[in-house]
Amino acid sequence: MAFVEFTITQESLDRQKELVLRTIEENRARIEELLDRGAKSYEEFVRPLQLMEERLGFYFAPIAHLHYVQNSPKTEEVYNALLPELTRYHTELGQNRSIYVVLQEIARRQQLSPQQRKVVEDMLLEFELSGVALSPGKQRRLKEINIALSELGSAFAQNLLKATESYELILDEVDVAGMPQRELEAARIEDGRYRFTLKEPSYIAYMTYGPNRDRREELYKAYVTRAPENEGVIAEILRLRHEKAQLLGFENYAQLSLATKMALSPEEVVDFLKELARKSRPQAKRELEELQRFAWDHGFEGQLEAFDIAYWSHKLKEARYGIDEEAYRPYFEQGQTLKGLFTFLHRLFGLQFEEVETPVWDERVGCYQLSLPHRLVGRLYVDLEARTGKRGGAWMDEWISHHVNEHGEIVHPIAFIVANFPPATKGTPSLLRPEDVVTLFHEMGHALHHLLSEVSEPAVSGIAGVEWDAVEFPSQFLENFVYEEEVLSLFARHYESGEPLPAQMVERLRAARNFQSAMAMVRQIEFGLFDMLLHMDYPVDVQKLLDQVRQEVAVVQPPSYNRFQWSFGHIFAGGYAAGYYSYKWAEVLSADAFFYFVDNGIFNDQIAQSYLQEILCTGGSRPAMESFKAFMGREPRSEALLKLCGIGD
């Protein structure tokens, strides 16, 4: 089948909205038609249900995507108008007892393939979590809650975006003295002064290099107190999540969240995180003490605060390893780095990437067709530079899943990779920091998990059907290769001279790989523990709980005005509620698999093909633990994560 093209524009949003609404109504009618039939088999009933969902996602995904990458009053209007309609439809679907009974009958009586069995089991669980067994009154209430939660999540994200876009800090020459020329060029405005904002490239630049401590704190304070209106949004989200969990028979929302994850209970997650903290915190304390001594030795007076960490860490890293991230950026030109990543994936898995001409939403977006020696894989859109109207951060999103349609034809998948890397300027291309390269590899890992699927059933193809706490496994696995010499040699070349990254710079980069790794570890544990505990009890004093977690886990205590929760979009506007721990959980899987490659040679065809087939191509068609054991021959070992981070050596 030919690939569809991304032709959705600001001007065509109303037409696309009507397609979504029409598809919802057509799906409702089709469901009634399926239920009115006599004989019902997997092929006659379950496959049409999946294909209806795929079609609805096909029309809605481009709207959501444009809302994230080209935000405007129009995208906001259309997106927010559709959210309650979609939520209402999915809640009705999930509470349709007639469908549930048919699925139970199919599971009981029909001989199903492993893929089909996984689809039906996942659907049955989804129906149960949608309240199919509730009384009509409770079902109505659950529907109201789901609609409200979707609207609140959107409001949280929109408040955060507007707060991020509306702030700027204008500085004079004296406040930017000594900053890298490229950062100054990006920040300079017409009157000769410099503008810094809360968008990631700009914010990170001043927090890392800004010489004026007062201005750093000013920018930091603006960043950690963004969107105060989200305080009320958070309170309402937590109230409704707790009510939803209790309606469905769970003690708390954490239990509800884990019903579809690898972890068995909230207590297991808390123990997992606290054990990681116990093993990491002593080293994190030593790392902070070392940073404090370094700052004192170089003229700083007093105790380091949160807004000092990035600045002094950069200086310590540079002093110890000779690493100035600005010196590395010319070797990581965006286009060259992307092509190097493609080359690496070709050597690892035999993947081919071919750029194709097709409509895109911004002139800086590229589109690539992927293929393996024996098959066409899919298409990938890549949108990497920061710009106005684009949501912060980096992510992969899917548009179309690999599956077999109603005509027996293979439908090839399409995915998006989005990031906010430093944009090109008039005289300089987009030059990436080493951590930007890690981010690019990470998101490509997600994309490959989606695109390389060979699964016929869309409900368990690619990342669909993968437990949430395993979905980060392929992305973290791929990012681990960034600093391997054999990988760096494929793309780390000076964008002007073409000279490869000098061997001593490679060695310093590798030596610094685990610089302050324990501090980074406890910071992520802080977020994960806060998230899980927040959803294990109700009512809860959010700030008090966050302060308690920080006292137990963190080594850098932020100022009292810090309101991190107001911008914690992962759990209040994303899918990570009572699931942020997933990053660390999946890191155990990814570190273990990574060492299997490293210990046997990175470009080991046998191991690479096994990973390709057992992890990437199977998608969510079987439990993640089964896929991991099929690849590794055993269960994962948590020691691999500590080893990877250099903790406890």
C-alpha positions in Angstrom: 0.0 0.0 0.0 1.1 3.6 -0.7 2.0 5.8 2.2 -0.5 8.5 3.2 1.0 12.0 3.4 0.8 14.6 6.2 -1.4 17.2 4.6 -3.1 18.6 7.7 -2.6 22.3 8.1 -4.0 25.1 10.3 -6.5 25.8 7.5 -7.7 22.2 7.2 -8.2 21.6 10.9 -12.0 22.1 10.9 -12.3 19.6 8.1 -10.1 17.1 10.0 -12.2 17.7 13.1 -15.4 16.7 11.2 -13.7 13.5 10.0 -13.0 12.6 13.6 -16.5 13.3 14.7 -18.0 11.4 11.7 -15.7 8.4 12.4 -16.9 8.3 16.0 -20.5 8.1 14.8 -19.7 5.5 12.1 -17.9 3.4 14.7 -20.9 3.5 17.0 -23.2 2.3 14.2 -20.7 -0.4 13.2 -20.5 -1.7 16.8 -24.3 -2.0 16.9 -24.2 -3.9 13.6 -21.5 -6.3 14.9 -23.5 -7.0 18.0 -26.7 -7.6 16.0 -25.0 -10.5 14.1 -25.5 -14.0 15.2 -22.2 -15.9 15.0 -19.2 -14.0 16.3 -15.6 -15.1 15.9 -12.3 -13.3 16.4 -12.2 -12.4 12.7 -15.8 -11.3 12.5 -15.8 -9.3 15.8 -12.4 -8.5 17.3 -10.5 -7.5 14.2 -13.2 -5.0 13.1 -13.1 -3.4 16.6 -9.3 -3.0 16.3 -9.5 -1.5 12.8 -12.1 1.0 13.9 -9.8 2.2 16.6 -6.9 2.4 14.1 -9.0 4.5 11.7 -10.1 6.9 14.5 -6.5 7.3 15.5 -5.5 7.9 11.9 -7.7 11.0 11.8 -7.1 12.3 15.3 -3.3 11.8 15.6 -2.4 14.6 13.1 -4.6 17.1 15.0 -2.9 16.2 18.3 0.5 16.3 16.6 -0.1 19.8 15.1 -1.3 20.9 18.5 2.1 19.9 20.0 4.4 21.1 17.3 2.6 24.2 15.8 0.4 25.3 18.6 -2.1 28.1 17.8 -5.5 29.3 19.0 -7.0 27.1 16.2 -5.2 23.9 17.2 -6.2 24.6 20.8 -9.8 25.1 19.9 -10.1 22.0 17.8 -8.1 19.8 20.1 -10.0 20.8 23.2 -13.3 20.4 21.3 -12.5 16.8 20.4 -11.1 15.7 23.7 -14.4 15.3 25.5 -16.0 13.7 22.5 -13.2 11.1 22.2 -13.3 10.5 26.0 -17.0 10.0 25.9 -16.8 7.6 23.0 -14.0 5.5 24.6 -15.7 5.4 27.9 -19.0 4.3 26.3 -17.1 1.6 24.4 -15.3 0.4 27.5 -18.6 0.2 29.4 -20.5 -1.7 26.7 -21.3 -5.0 28.5 -22.5 -6.6 25.3 -19.1 -6.3 23.7 -17.5 -7.6 26.9 -19.7 -10.7 27.0 -18.8 -11.5 23.3 -15.1 -11.1 24.1 -15.5 -13.5 27.1 -17.2 -16.0 24.8 -14.5 -15.8 22.2 -11.8 -16.2 24.8 -13.6 -19.3 26.2 -14.6 -21.1 23.0 -12.3 -20.2 20.2 -8.8 -21.5 19.4 -6.7 -18.3 19.3 -3.2 -17.6 18.1 -0.8 -16.1 20.8 -1.2 -12.7 19.2 -5.0 -13.0 19.2 -5.0 -14.3 22.7 -3.0 -11.3 23.9 -5.4 -8.9 22.1 -8.5 -10.4 23.7 -6.9 -10.6 27.2 -5.8 -7.0 26.9 -9.3 -5.9 25.8 -11.0 -7.8 28.6 -8.8 -6.1 31.2 -9.4 -2.7 29.5 -13.2 -3.3 29.7 -12.9 -4.1 33.4 -10.9 -1.0 34.0 -13.4 1.0 32.1 -16.2 0.0 34.5 -18.0 -2.6 32.4 -19.2 -4.3 35.6 -20.5 -1.1 37.3 -24.1 -0.1 37.8 -25.5 2.4 35.2 -25.2 5.2 37.7 -21.6 4.5 38.5 -20.8 4.1 34.8 -22.3 7.5 34.1 -20.1 9.0 36.9 -17.0 7.2 35.6 -17.7 8.7 32.1 -18.0 12.2 33.7 -14.7 11.7 35.5 -12.9 10.5 32.4 -14.0 13.5 30.4 -13.1 15.9 33.2 -9.6 14.3 33.6 -8.9 14.6 29.8 -9.9 18.3 29.9 -7.9 18.9 33.1 -4.8 17.3 31.5 -5.1 19.5 28.5 -5.6 22.6 30.7 -2.5 21.7 32.7 -0.4 21.4 29.5 -1.8 24.6 28.0 -1.2 26.6 31.2 2.4 25.3 31.2 3.0 26.1 27.5 1.6 29.6 27.9 3.6 30.3 31.0 6.8 29.1 29.3 6.1 31.2 26.2 5.2 34.4 28.0 8.4 34.8 30.1 11.6 36.5 29.0 14.6 37.8 30.9 16.4 40.7 29.1 20.1 41.1 30.2 22.9 43.5 29.5 26.4 42.6 28.3 27.8 42.4 31.9 25.3 39.6 32.8 26.4 37.4 29.9 30.2 38.0 30.0 32.2 34.9 29.2 29.2 32.9 27.9 29.8 30.8 24.7 29.5 32.8 21.5 26.9 30.5 20.0 24.6 31.0 23.1 25.1 34.8 22.8 24.3 34.7 19.1 21.1 32.8 19.8 20.1 35.2 22.6 21.1 38.6 21.1 18.2 41.0 20.3 18.1 44.1 18.1 19.1 46.6 20.8 22.3 44.7 21.6 21.0 43.1 24.8 20.2 39.5 25.3 16.9 37.6 25.8 16.7 34.4 27.8 13.4 32.4 28.1 12.0 29.3 29.8 12.3 27.2 26.7 14.8 24.5 27.2 17.7 25.5 25.0 17.6 29.1 26.3 17.0 28.2 29.9 19.7 25.5 30.0 22.1 27.9 28.4 21.9 30.5 31.1 21.7 28.1 34.0 24.9 26.4 32.7 26.9 29.4 31.6 25.3 32.5 33.1 27.9 34.3 35.2 25.5 36.4 37.3 24.2 34.3 40.2 21.3 36.7 40.9 20.1 36.5 37.3 20.4 32.7 37.4 18.2 32.6 40.5 15.7 35.0 38.8 15.5 32.7 35.8 15.4 29.5 38.0 12.6 31.0 40.1 10.5 31.8 37.1 11.1 28.3 35.8 10.1 26.4 39.0 7.1 28.7 39.7 5.6 28.5 36.2 1.8 28.1 35.8 0.6 28.6 39.4 -3.0 28.1 38.2 -2.0 24.4 37.9 -2.1 24.1 41.7 -5.9 24.0 41.5 -5.8 21.7 38.4 -3.6 19.3 40.3 -6.0 19.2 43.3 -8.9 18.4 41.0 -7.0 15.8 39.0 -5.9 14.0 42.2 -9.5 14.1 43.6 -11.0 12.6 40.4 -8.3 10.0 40.0 -8.9 8.7 43.5 -12.7 8.7 43.0 -12.2 6.8 39.7 -9.9 4.2 41.4 -12.5 3.6 44.2 -15.3 3.3 41.7 -13.4 0.5 40.0 -12.7 -1.3 43.2 -9.1 -0.2 43.9 -7.9 1.3 47.2 -6.0 4.0 45.4 -5.0 5.3 41.9 -1.6 3.7 42.2 -3.2 0.3 42.3 -5.3 1.1 39.2 -2.3 2.4 37.3 -0.3 -0.8 38.0 -3.0 -3.1 36.8 -1.6 -2.8 33.3 2.1 -2.7 34.2 4.9 -5.2 35.0 5.2 -4.2 38.6 2.8 -6.1 40.8 2.0 -3.5 43.5 2.7 0.1 44.6 4.7 -1.3 47.6 7.0 -3.2 45.2 7.7 0.0 43.3 8.4 2.0 46.5 10.7 -0.7 47.7 12.5 -0.8 44.3 13.0 3.0 44.3 14.1 3.1 47.9 16.6 0.4 47.4 18.1 2.2 44.5 18.2 5.4 46.6 19.9 3.5 49.4 22.6 2.3 47.1 23.0 5.6 45.2 22.6 8.3 47.9 26.0 7.9 49.6 27.8 8.5 46.3 25.4 11.3 45.4 26.3 13.0 48.7 30.0 12.6 47.9 29.5 14.1 44.4 27.7 17.1 45.9 30.4 17.6 48.6 33.1 17.5 45.8 31.2 20.1 43.9 30.9 22.3 46.9 34.6 22.1 47.6 35.4 22.9 44.0 33.2 26.0 44.1 34.8 27.2 47.4 38.2 26.6 45.9 37.2 28.8 42.9 36.0 31.8 44.9 32.4 30.9 45.7 31.1 31.7 49.2 28.3 30.0 51.0 26.3 26.9 50.2 25.4 25.8 46.7 21.8 26.2 45.9 19.7 24.4 43.2 20.3 27.3 40.7 24.1 26.9 41.2 24.4 23.2 40.4 24.4 23.3 36.6 26.8 26.3 36.5 29.4 24.8 38.9 29.0 21.2 37.6 29.9 22.5 34.1 33.0 24.1 35.5 34.0 21.0 37.5 33.4 18.7 34.5 35.5 21.0 32.4 38.3 21.1 35.0 38.4 17.4 35.6 37.9 16.0 32.1 38.7 19.0 30.0 35.2 18.8 28.7 33.6 22.0 27.6 30.3 21.0 26.0 30.6 24.0 23.6 33.8 22.5 22.3 31.9 19.3 21.4 29.0 21.0 19.6 30.8 21.6 16.3 31.3 17.9 16.1 27.6 17.1 16.5 26.0 19.1 13.7 22.4 18.0 13.6 22.1 16.6 10.1 25.5 14.9 10.2 24.6 13.3 13.6 21.2 12.0 12.3 22.9 10.5 9.3 25.5 8.8 11.6 22.6 7.4 13.6 21.2 6.0 10.4 24.6 4.4 9.6 24.8 2.9 13.0 21.4 1.3 12.7 22.3 0.0 9.2 25.3 -1.7 10.6 23.5 -3.0 13.7 20.2 -4.2 12.1 20.6 -3.8 8.4 18.2 -0.9 8.3 18.2 1.5 5.3 17.0 5.1 5.6 16.0 7.0 2.5 14.9 10.6 2.6 11.6 11.2 0.7 9.8 14.3 -0.6 6.5 14.7 1.1 4.4 17.5 2.7 5.6 18.5 6.2 4.4 21.0 8.7 7.6 23.0 8.9 10.5 23.4 6.4 13.0 22.0 8.9 11.2 18.6 9.1 12.6 15.6 7.3 10.8 12.4 6.3 12.6 9.1 5.9 11.5 5.7 4.5 12.9 2.7 6.4 13.5 -0.8 4.9 15.2 -4.0 5.9 16.8 -6.4 3.3 13.7 -8.5 3.2 10.9 -5.9 3.7 9.7 -2.3 3.6 9.4 -1.1 7.2 7.7 2.3 7.4 8.1 6.1 7.5 9.6 8.4 10.1 9.1 12.2 10.3 11.9 14.0 12.2 11.4 17.5 13.7 14.3 18.4 15.9 14.7 22.2 16.4 13.1 24.4 19.0 10.7 27.1 17.8 7.8 29.2 19.0 4.5 27.3 19.4 6.2 24.0 19.9 5.8 22.1 23.2 9.0 21.7 25.1 10.9 18.4 25.6 11.4 15.5 23.2 9.1 12.6 22.3 8.1 9.9 19.8 4.5 9.6 18.7 2.9 7.2 16.4 0.4 7.9 13.6 -0.2 4.5 12.0 0.6 1.0 13.3 1.9 -1.9 11.4 -1.0 -4.3 10.8 -3.0 -6.3 8.3 -6.1 -4.5 7.1 -9.6 -5.9 6.3 -8.4 -6.7 2.8 -5.4 -8.8 4.0 -2.9 -6.1 3.0 0.0 -5.0 5.2 -0.3 -1.4 6.3 3.1 0.1 7.0 3.6 2.2 10.1 4.4 5.9 10.4 6.0 7.7 13.4 7.1 11.1 14.5 10.3 12.0 16.4 10.1 15.5 17.9 12.8 17.4 19.9 13.8 21.0 20.9 17.4 21.1 20.0 19.3 24.5 19.6 18.0 25.9 16.3 20.2 27.0 13.4 21.1 30.7 13.3 22.0 32.9 10.4 25.6 31.9 10.5 25.6 28.5 12.2 23.8 25.2 11.7 22.0 23.4 14.6 24.9 22.1 16.7 24.0 19.6 19.4 25.2 19.1 22.9 26.3 15.6 23.9 23.1 15.2 25.9 21.1 16.2 22.8 22.7 13.3 20.9 21.7 11.0 23.7 18.1 12.3 23.4 18.1 11.7 19.7 19.2 8.1 20.1 16.6 7.6 22.9 13.7 8.8 20.8 14.9 6.7 17.8 14.7 3.7 20.1 11.0 4.4 20.7 10.5 4.9 17.0 12.1 1.6 16.1 10.0 -0.2 18.6 6.9 1.2 16.8 8.1 0.9 13.2 9.8 -2.5 13.2 6.8 -4.4 14.3 5.8 -7.5 12.3 2.6 -8.0 14.3 -0.7 -8.3 12.3 -3.0 -7.1 15.1 -2.9 -3.3 15.6 -3.9 -3.5 19.2 -0.6 -5.2 20.1 1.6 -3.9 17.3 4.7 -1.7 18.0 4.4 -0.1 21.4 0.7 -0.8 21.6 0.1 -3.4 24.3 3.5 -3.1 25.8 3.4 -2.6 29.6 4.1 1.0 30.5 7.0 0.2 32.7 8.7 -1.7 29.8 8.0 0.8 27.0 11.2 2.8 27.8 13.4 -0.3 27.4 14.2 0.0 23.6 14.8 3.7 23.9 17.2 3.6 26.9 18.9 0.6 25.3 19.7 2.6 22.1 20.9 5.7 24.0 23.5 3.6 25.9 25.5 3.2 22.6 26.1 7.0 22.1 29.5 7.2 23.7 30.9 3.9 22.4 34.0 4.7 20.2 32.7 2.6 17.3 29.5 4.6 17.3 31.0 8.1 17.7 33.3 7.4 14.8 30.3 7.2 12.5 29.2 10.9 12.9 31.3 12.9 15.3 33.1 15.2 12.8 33.7 18.9 12.8 31.0 20.5 10.7 33.4 22.9 9.0 36.7 21.0 8.7 35.4 17.5 8.5 38.0 16.4 11.1 36.9 13.5 13.4 36.4 14.1 17.1 39.9 13.8 18.4 40.7 10.6 20.3 41.5 12.5 23.5 38.1 14.2 23.4 36.4 10.8 22.8 38.2 9.4 25.8 37.3 12.4 28.0 33.7 12.1 26.9 33.6 8.4 27.9 35.5 9.1 31.1 32.9 11.7 32.0 29.9 9.5 31.1 29.1 8.9 34.7 29.9 12.3 36.0 27.5 13.0 38.8 25.5 9.9 37.9 24.4 9.3 41.4 23.1 12.8 41.7 21.1 12.3 38.5 19.9 8.9 39.9 18.5 10.3 43.1 16.8 13.1 41.3 14.9 10.7 39.1 14.2 8.5 42.1 12.8 11.7 43.8 10.3 12.2 40.9 9.3 8.6 40.8 8.8 8.1 44.5 6.9 11.4 44.8 4.6 10.3 41.9 3.9 6.8 43.4 3.3 8.0 47.0 1.2 10.9 45.7 -1.2 8.3 44.2 -1.2 5.8 47.1 -3.1 8.0 49.5 -5.9 10.6 49.5 -6.3 13.3 50.5 -2.7 14.4 50.4 -0.8 17.6 51.0 1.2 17.7 47.7 3.9 20.1 48.8 4.4 18.4 52.2 4.8 15.0 50.5 7.3 16.4 48.0 9.3 18.0 50.8 9.3 14.7 52.7 10.5 12.7 49.7 13.2 15.3 49.1 14.4 15.0 52.7 14.6 11.3 52.3 16.1 11.0 48.9 17.5 14.3 47.5 20.9 15.6 48.2 20.2 19.1 46.7 17.4 20.7 48.6 15.6 23.3 46.5 14.5 26.7 47.8 11.1 26.8 49.6 9.5 28.7 46.7 10.1 25.7 44.3 6.8 24.4 43.0 8.1 21.7 40.7 4.7 20.0 40.7 3.1 22.8 38.7 5.2 21.8 35.7 5.3 18.0 36.2 3.6 17.4 32.9 4.6 13.7 32.8 2.1 12.8 35.5 -0.5 15.5 35.2 -0.7 16.0 31.4 0.9 12.8 30.1 0.6 9.1 30.7 3.0 8.7 33.6 0.7 9.0 36.6 1.8 6.5 39.1 4.2 5.3 36.4 7.1 7.7 36.4 9.2 4.9 38.1 9.0 3.2 34.7 12.1 5.0 33.6 14.2 3.3 36.3 12.4 0.0 36.0 13.0 -0.1 32.2 16.6 1.0 32.7 17.3 -2.3 34.4 16.2 -4.1 31.3 18.1 -1.8 29.0 21.4 -1.8 30.9 21.3 -5.6 31.1 20.7 -6.0 27.4 23.3 -3.3 26.6 26.1 -5.2 28.4 25.1 -8.4 26.5 26.0 -6.5 23.3 29.1 -4.8 24.6 30.5 -8.0 26.1 30.0 -9.9 22.8 31.0 -7.1 20.4 28.6 -4.3 19.5 28.2 -5.4 15.8 27.3 -9.0 16.6 24.9 -10.0 13.9 23.5 -13.0 15.8 22.7 -11.0 18.9 21.4 -8.0 17.0 19.0 -10.1 14.9 17.8 -11.8 18.1 17.1 -8.4 19.7 15.4 -7.3 16.5 13.1 -10.3 16.4 12.5 -11.0 20.1 12.1 -7.4 21.3 11.4 -5.0 18.5 9.4 -7.1 16.0 7.2 -8.7 18.6 5.9 -5.3 19.9 3.2 -5.8 22.5 2.1 -9.2 21.2 3.4 -11.0 24.4 4.3 -9.9 27.9 7.5 -7.8 28.1 9.1 -10.3 30.5 8.6 -13.1 28.0 10.2 -11.1 25.3 13.2 -10.2 27.5 13.7 -13.8 28.5 13.4 -14.9 24.9 16.3 -12.6 24.1 18.5 -12.9 27.2 17.6 -16.4 28.3 16.9 -15.3 31.8 15.2 -12.6 34.0 16.8 -9.1 34.2 19.4 -8.3 36.9 19.2 -4.9 38.6 23.0 -4.8 39.2 23.4 -3.9 35.5 21.9 -0.5 36.1 24.2 0.4 38.9 27.2 -0.9 36.9 26.2 1.2 33.9 26.0 4.3 36.1 29.2 3.6 37.8 27.5 3.5 41.2 29.1 1.4 43.9 32.3 0.7 42.0 
